[in-house]
Amino acid sequence: MRSLISRFVMCFLATILLCVFPCMVFAAGTVTGPVIKRVQVDGRVQRVTLTYTFTADGEAAMASATLDPATYGITGWYLYKIKTTPGTPGATNGAWDFDATDAASFVQTRNLVDNRSSTASQEIIFNSGYPMILSVWTLSIGDNAVNNAVETIELTFTLN
C-alpha cells in the first residue's frame, strides 16, 4: 500500500512539473526524397541520380538526411556530379554549403560545394578523384540564415 501511495505522489509531482515547465519541441526543418532516376545503357543501369529537397524551419535550421547506398544498389559506385538548385526562398546567398559525410566523418564533397548561390543552379562535376560511396553518408546543409529556405540537391552516381 505504501508503494502505491508513493507511486501516486511521484506521478502527481511529475504531472505538476510538466504543467509548470512544459516540454519544448524544436523542429529542424525537413528533408524529402530521394526521387530516384536511373540511366540505362545496353539494358544495364550506369547512372543513378538521387534528388533531395531540404527545407529550413522558421528559424533557418536545416535537417540532415542519411543515404544508405545498399538501399539504392550503389555501394561501391562513384559520385560523379552534384547539382544544387535554390528554391523560393533560397538559402543564404553565397554562404550556404552542402556536405556529404561518410561513416568515418570524412567529408566526401571536400568543401567543393561551399558558398552556393541562392538564385542560380550550380553543378560540380568530379573530373578525377571521384568519391566512392562505401558506407552510409550524412547529407547536410550548413551556414543558412534564411527562414523556410528551400534547396534541392541532385547527387549523380556512376558505376565506372
RAPEZI-V32001 format. One record per residue. N is the residue number from 1. RES is the residue in one small letter. BURIAL is b if it has 24 or more other ideal C-beta (glycine too) atoms within 12 Angstrom, else e. Layout:
[[N;RES;BURIAL] [N;RES;BURIAL]]
This chain:
[[1;m;e] [2;r;e] [3;s;e] [4;l;e] [5;i;e] [6;s;e] [7;r;e] [8;f;e] [9;v;e] [10;m;e] [11;c;e] [12;f;e] [13;l;e] [14;a;e] [15;t;e] [16;i;e] [17;l;e] [18;l;e] [19;c;e] [20;v;e] [21;f;e] [22;p;e] [23;c;e] [24;m;e] [25;v;e] [26;f;e] [27;a;e] [28;a;e] [29;g;b] [30;t;e] [31;v;b] [32;t;e] [33;g;b] [34;p;b] [35;v;e] [36;i;e] [37;k;e] [38;r;e] [39;v;e] [40;q;e] [41;v;e] [42;d;e] [43;g;e] [44;r;e] [45;v;e] [46;q;e] [47;r;b] [48;v;b] [49;t;b] [50;l;b] [51;t;b] [52;y;b] [53;t;b] [54;f;b] [55;t;b] [56;a;b] [57;d;e] [58;g;e] [59;e;e] [60;a;b] [61;a;b] [62;m;b] [63;a;b] [64;s;b] [65;a;b] [66;t;b] [67;l;b] [68;d;e] [69;p;b] [70;a;e] [71;t;e] [72;y;b] [73;g;e] [74;i;b] [75;t;e] [76;g;e] [77;w;b] [78;y;b] [79;l;b] [80;y;b] [81;k;b] [82;i;b] [83;k;b] [84;t;b] [85;t;b] [86;p;b] [87;g;b] [88;t;e] [89;p;e] [90;g;b] [91;a;b] [92;t;b] [93;n;e] [94;g;e] [95;a;e] [96;w;b] [97;d;b] [98;f;b] [99;d;b] [100;a;b] [101;t;b] [102;d;b] [103;a;e] [104;a;e] [105;s;e] [106;f;e] [107;v;e] [108;q;b] [109;t;b] [110;r;e] [111;n;e] [112;l;b] [113;v;b] [114;d;e] [115;n;e] [116;r;b] [117;s;e] [118;s;b] [119;t;e] [120;a;e] [121;s;e] [122;q;b] [123;e;e] [124;i;b] [125;i;e] [126;f;b] [127;n;e] [128;s;e] [129;g;e] [130;y;b] [131;p;b] [132;m;b] [133;i;b] [134;l;e] [135;s;e] [136;v;b] [137;w;b] [138;t;b] [139;l;b] [140;s;b] [141;i;b] [142;g;b] [143;d;b] [144;n;b] [145;a;e] [146;v;b] [147;n;e] [148;n;b] [149;a;b] [150;v;b] [151;e;b] [152;t;b] [153;i;b] [154;e;b] [155;l;b] [156;t;b] [157;f;b] [158;t;b] [159;l;b] [160;n;e]]
